[in-house]
C-alpha cells in the first residue's frame, strides 16, 4: 500500500501547473482594450475560476493521464472571459470560463468531412471535468 501511495503522490507532484498559472496571471493583467477593439480586461472571477478548474483537473485526472492535463493554450476573450484549450488524438476541447462563474465548451472531433462539433453552455465544474476526462482518458 505504501508503494501505491508513493506512486500516486509522485504522479500528482510531477505535473506542475506553474507554467499555465503564470500564463493566466499574465492574461489577468491585460488592460481594457488589450485588442484595440474595446475588449474588456480579464474578469477576476474568470481568472479565479480558471485556476480552480486547473487545480480540480490536476487532482482528478493527473493520476490517470499525467501531463496531458495541461492545456495546449490559454487565451483571453474580448468579453472578459478566459479560454483554455486541450488537444488529444480524440479531439480538441475549448473551455470558456466566464465572468458569471459559468463554463461553456466547444468539442471538436474528427477531421475533414468527418469533423463534428458539440457546443454546450452554462455547465458546472463537474460537467467540464467529465467531458475533459472523456477526451483525455483512453
Secondary structure, DSSP 8 states (H G I E B T S, - for coil): -HHHHHHHHHHHHHS--HHHHHHHHHHHT--TTTTSS------HHHHHHHHHHHHHHHHHHHHHHGGGGS-SEEEE-TTS-EEEEEEETTEEEEEEE-TTS-EEEEEEESSGGG-EEEEEEEE-HHHHHHHHHHHH--
